[in-house]
Amino acid sequence: MKLSELGEDAVVAQLTRSLRLDRRVELGAGDDCAVVETTGGLQLLKSDCIIEGVHFSPAADPKWIGWKAMCRSISDIAAMGGKPLDALVTLAVCPETEFTWLKRVYLGLQTAAKSYAVNLVGGETAKSPGPIFLSVAMTGMVKDGRYASRSGGQKGDLLYVTGRLGGSIAGRHLRFHPRVAEARWLVQRFPVHAMMDLSDGLASDLPRLARASRVGFEVDLANLPLHRGCSRENGLQDGEDYELLFAVPPTAKRKLEAEWWTTFPKLRLTAIGRLVENGVSQFIGKGYDHFAR
Amino acid sequence: MKLSELGEDAVVAQLTRSLRLDRRVELGAGDDCAVVETTGGLQLLKSDCIIEGVHFSPAADPKWIGWKAMCRSISDIAAMGGKPLDALVTLAVCPETEFTWLKRVYLGLQTAAKSYAVNLVGGETAKSPGPIFLSVAMTGMVKDGRYASRSGGQKGDLLYVTGRLGGSIAGRHLRFHPRVAEARWLVQRFPVHAMMDLSDGLASDLPRLARASRVGFEVDLANLPLHRGCSRENGLQDGEDYELLFAVPPTAKRKLEAEWWTTFPKLRLTAIGRLVENGVSQFIGKGYDHFAR
């Protein structure tokens, strides 16, 4: 059945009926706003979006489209060392869309929300005369005021990345796992000077971290952790790895590497380079620019 | 100059350079997330969107496109009796868009944010191969736990609307003023059983309020406050009035009407009907359905 046959209210009612909500949520989807209990302190806020033909192919499994939309915003909360809490979904679709397709997008959104203990508390549904548009806004919290921005990196810091890089277009760009537990563990136990998630590729994202921190960078190109079959250029430029990139002082190296292996034995951690004096960055190519032709 | 000539980072840097932020904001646009100070208690969350060709014409003044996007979400916070706090903007545009056009959209977003003391703290910018998409996610707070949902209406309650209805397509749909002060005043001084903002027209929105409250409704059709030149059908079905619709017990009538006129002398308040027993609603036509053909 098509959305135009069901009508807006029935579509929204069916999609939001079985949403997982914890006790913090006083009022979920269906009213003008959601109402949630907050504890005070520092809150994280981020919105992101994925668009048909840009971030996913129309032929992709809609469950993984929903998963990706939710996990991109979760990954941004992770990138600060935060815990994701509540999500709002804004969806624009053609009225001729099949309801079964949309239900599977919601299955993906809900599966991701459940995996990361996120409440899907509402949003908006509208018709689009063009490509499908799916935006997720996310709130998160920070423990004891500790979070990692992009701007605290210092000359001499070591640069690490989690996991492996490159080749996400083969499928990982849809099915990745945001590094929430890893990032929280890092900011709570180590002096993480700067951190971000790798969404546009190391060649775009590392210069952003360095620019925000007013330092330069060097990368040990021979040391990049690459996915099987990927070249160094794939690792630098492909994007959508959603791994963590972070900077810690060299004094943290020994303890960090020892404890990482025992805490996250299945996820690789690699020292890939260091922050250096401002103005002397190595050229590592260009990553993804959303507006480039 | 086109966005594709400037590149993503330069576009975002220029757009977010002069954003108004109050002292609650520890970190604004430019990092993975915004970081804001929260006080604890009940938080309101809402996201909304407007799409080129659906919610605005490509020929519209971009300043008012930005104003509308921001004010729709503010209006949802108002509809609960809340105070809007922080906004995230998610924007998808064609890379061939002129930067001057986009700067004017941001002028509208910022003007609205300033008018309602909202912090624009971040979001996301992406390329769209189709129509322009502009989504605003908003947080808000509630004083002393008092807010009005749609679902508390009771049989016998009187129904009121603020302002006048109908004919918004002539321009008010872009340039409206969310009723934040009025709604906060209402929930703090009167037993508002249910409230919402009128976005899809009284004929769509009143049945939603009644359904959420499990009651019916009656409207004094001769009593609808209409904009000049509007018919009763315009008042019921046009949508995008962004006025408040609310239900209070009849015992509140005298004090409410007397104090309203002295507090908001320039804004009309009209008793338009009442909530009745479930199942006996009057038929008042059909309002806007986003998915209807």
Interface residues (C-beta under 8 A of the other chain):
Chain A: L3 S4 L6 G7 E8 D9 V11 E26 L27 G30 D31 D32 C33 A34 V35 V36 E37 T38 T39 G40 G41 L42 Q43 L44 L45 K46 S47 D48 C49 I51 G53 V54 H55 D76 I77 A79 M80 G82 D86 L88 V89 T90 A92 P95 V121 G122 G123 E124 T125 A126 K127 S128 P129 G130 P131 F133 S135 A137 T139 G140 V142 Y147 S149 R150 S151 M196 D197 R208 A212 D289 H290 F291 A292 R293
Chain B: L3 S4 L6 G7 E8 D9 V11 E26 L27 G30 D31 D32 C33 A34 V35 V36 E37 T38 T39 G40 G41 L42 Q43 L44 L45 K46 S47 D48 C49 I51 G53 V54 H55 D76 I77 A79 M80 G82 D86 L88 V89 T90 A92 P95 V121 G122 G123 E124 T125 A126 K127 S128 P129 G130 P131 F133 S135 A137 T139 G140 V142 Y147 S149 R150 S151 M196 D197 R208 A212 D289 H290 F291 A292 R293
